[in-house]
Amino acid sequence: MIAKIWKKVLLFVLIIACLFNIVNKIVHKASMEQEVSASAQYVQEQLNNQEKTN
């Protein structure tokens, strides 16, 4: 009897944790423009570093 109750409680906690994780990722999602800009900046810095070493 107690095992069934604990199983339901833990399942409920797991579902709440998953929903919280999903909502948190949606709220703090970086925009595509920021991602592309950061990638372009990184590539440019790597190219500049290669030119300096050659």
PAGUKOL-339264 format. One record per residue: residue number from 0; residue in one letter; y, x, z of N, C-alpha, C in turn. Coordinates in pm, whole numbers. Each point is the difference from the previous one (the first is absolute). Last residue first. Layout:
N
NUM  A  Y  X  Z  Y  X  Z  Y  X  Z .
...
This chain:
54
53  N  3259  5164  -3838  -31  70  -126  109  86  -45 .
52  T  28  -281  390  -102  103  24  -32  76  -126 .
51  K  308  -363  -10  55  105  85  -100  114  20 .
50  E  -127  -394  -234  92  79  -80  57  116  81 .
49  Q  -277  -312  219  -77  80  -95  90  89  -83 .
48  N  199  -309  294  -65  107  74  -82  90  -91 .
47  N  198  -385  -185  102  97  37  -59  118  76 .
46  L  -282  -362  -101  35  73  -122  106  106  28 .
45  Q  -117  -287  350  -112  89  -32  29  82  -125 .
44  E  310  -332  126  2  111  94  -112  100  -27 .
43  Q  10  -397  -252  113  86  -37  8  121  93 .
42  V  -317  -332  97  -39  73  -120  111  97  -41 .
41  Y  92  -290  358  -103  97  37  -40  86  -120 .
40  Q  293  -361  -72  68  106  75  -99  110  38 .
39  A  -169  -389  -203  77  79  -97  70  117  69 .
38  S  -229  -308  272  -94  76  -82  73  90  -99 .
37  A  254  -299  262  -56  106  85  -97  87  -80 .
36  S  175  -379  -216  106  97  26  -51  118  83 .
35  V  -285  -366  -75  18  76  -123  105  109  19 .
34  E  -71  -298  360  -120  80  -25  17  89  -122 .
33  Q  339  -313  102  -1  111  96  -119  91  -22 .
32  E  25  -391  -258  109  92  -38  3  121  93 .
31  M  -292  -359  95  -51  82  -110  105  103  -43 .
30  S  8  -174  508  19  -56  -133  -51  98  -106 .
29  A  -205  -50  503  105  71  -72  11  -59  -141 .
28  K  -179  -252  463  -39  53  -131  120  67  -67 .
27  H  -68  -244  442  47  138  -10  -36  65  -133 .
26  V  -124  -458  100  138  12  46  55  141  -23 .
25  I  -457  -95  -98  88  -74  -92  146  21  39 .
24  K  -332  179  282  6  73  -126  91  -68  -101 .
23  N  -81  -219  411  75  123  23  14  82  -128 .
22  V  -273  -384  -3  142  -37  6  86  124  20 .
21  I  -465  64  11  43  -42  -133  149  -33  -2 .
20  N  -198  103  418  2  118  -87  51  -36  -139 .
19  F  -72  -351  305  114  80  41  16  122  -88 .
18  L  -383  -264  -62  120  -69  -48  126  77  37 .
17  C  -406  163  168  5  14  -145  124  -66  -58 .
16  A  -82  -55  461  34  139  -29  11  24  -151 .
15  I  -152  -422  149  142  17  31  46  142  -34 .
14  I  -459  -91  -40  75  -72  -103  150  17  22 .
13  L  -284  174  331  -13  76  -124  80  -65  -112 .
12  V  -34  -228  408  86  118  15  -3  84  -128 .
11  F  -293  -366  20  138  -47  -7  98  117  10 .
10  L  -452  92  65  22  -34  -140  144  -47  -21 .
9  L  -140  77  440  16  126  -73  23  -23  -149 .
8  V  -92  -376  268  128  61  42  25  128  -78 .
7  K  -414  -217  -60  110  -77  -61  136  60  34 .
6  K  -379  191  201  -8  21  -144  114  -73  -70 .
5  W  -58  -67  460  57  130  -29  1  29  -149 .
4  I  -211  -393  142  144  -10  23  67  132  -34 .
3  K  -467  -16  -15  56  -78  -110  152  -11  13 .
2  A  -242  206  347  0  84  -119  62  -73  -118 .
1  I  -75  -228  408  118  87  8  10  88  -125 .
0  M  -381  -275  25  120  -81  0  126  86  0 .
